[in-house]
Amino acid sequence: MAHPVDVHVGKRLKHLRVLRGLTQTDVANGLSISFQQVQKYELGRNRISASRLFELSRILDVPPAYFFDGIDEETGGEGRALDDEATKIASMVSRIKDDRLRSQIRNFITELAS
């Protein structure tokens, strides 16, 4: 069974990868490993070594500590995490340069969710 810290770090990796618009293959190529290995990292099935975590932080342009953010709050807060679809939508909206358009989209989504 995967250790909760490995699962948390894997979720953070996947979340950031999706936000950056990268595939598992993109990340794997940067690490010179297979995409299957990245998949195992994201699922928490395989632990990420400190050196590999450092490489990932460089590829994804975040400090290594990013992968541990929120680890203390992870006590059953699974429902609050963004699912894959919400992460993809957030990634797409963040790429829109027009502030007015982004605001209109946010308002539209707020109306739909009400």
C-alpha positions in Angstrom: 0.0 0.0 0.0 1.3 3.5 -0.9 2.4 5.8 1.9 0.2 8.9 2.2 3.1 11.2 1.7 3.9 9.5 -1.6 0.3 9.8 -2.7 0.2 13.5 -1.8 3.4 14.3 -3.7 2.1 12.3 -6.7 -1.1 14.3 -6.7 0.8 17.5 -6.5 2.9 16.4 -9.5 -0.1 15.4 -11.5 -2.0 18.6 -10.7 1.0 20.8 -11.7 1.7 18.8 -14.8 -1.9 19.3 -16.0 -1.9 23.0 -15.1 1.3 23.4 -17.2 -0.4 21.6 -20.1 2.2 18.8 -20.1 1.7 15.1 -20.8 3.3 12.4 -18.8 5.5 11.8 -21.8 6.7 15.4 -21.7 7.7 15.1 -18.1 9.2 11.6 -18.6 11.4 12.9 -21.5 12.7 15.7 -19.2 13.7 13.0 -16.7 14.9 10.4 -19.2 12.4 7.8 -17.9 9.3 6.2 -19.3 5.9 7.8 -19.1 4.8 4.7 -17.1 7.2 5.7 -14.4 5.7 9.2 -14.2 2.3 7.5 -14.0 3.5 5.4 -11.0 4.9 8.6 -9.4 1.5 10.4 -9.8 -0.4 7.5 -8.3 2.0 7.2 -5.4 2.9 3.6 -6.3 6.6 4.5 -6.6 8.4 6.9 -4.3 10.2 9.9 -5.9 13.8 10.2 -4.7 15.1 13.6 -3.5 17.2 14.0 -6.6 14.3 13.2 -8.9 12.1 15.6 -7.0 14.7 18.2 -7.5 14.7 17.5 -11.2 10.9 17.7 -11.3 10.9 21.0 -9.6 13.3 22.4 -12.3 11.2 21.0 -15.1 8.0 22.3 -13.7 9.5 25.6 -12.4 8.5 25.3 -8.8 10.5 25.0 -5.6 10.9 21.4 -4.3 8.8 22.4 -1.3 5.8 22.8 -3.6 5.2 19.0 -3.6 4.8 19.0 0.1 2.4 22.0 0.4 -0.7 21.1 2.2 0.6 17.8 3.5 -0.4 18.7 7.1 -4.0 19.4 6.1 -4.4 16.2 4.2 -6.6 14.4 6.7 -9.6 13.3 4.8 -9.8 16.5 2.7 -9.9 14.5 -0.5 -13.2 16.0 -1.6 -11.7 19.5 -1.7 -9.0 18.6 -4.2 -9.6 19.7 -7.8 -10.5 16.8 -10.0 -8.9 16.3 -13.4 -11.6 18.1 -15.3 -11.6 21.2 -13.0 -7.8 21.3 -13.2 -7.9 21.3 -17.0 -10.5 24.0 -17.0 -8.5 26.1 -14.6 -5.4 25.7 -16.8 -7.3 26.8 -19.9 -8.8 29.8 -18.2 -5.4 30.9 -16.8 -4.0 31.0 -20.4 -6.6 33.6 -21.5 -4.7 36.9 -21.6 -7.8 39.2 -21.8 -8.7 40.1 -18.1 -12.2 41.2 -19.1 -12.9 37.9 -20.9 -11.5 35.9 -18.0 -13.8 37.8 -15.6 -16.8 37.2 -17.8 -16.0 33.5 -17.9 -15.7 33.4 -14.1 -19.0 35.2 -13.7 -20.6 32.8 -16.2 -19.3 29.8 -14.2 -20.5 31.4 -10.9 -24.0 31.8 -12.4 -24.1 28.2 -13.6 -22.9 26.8 -10.3 -25.6 28.8 -8.3 
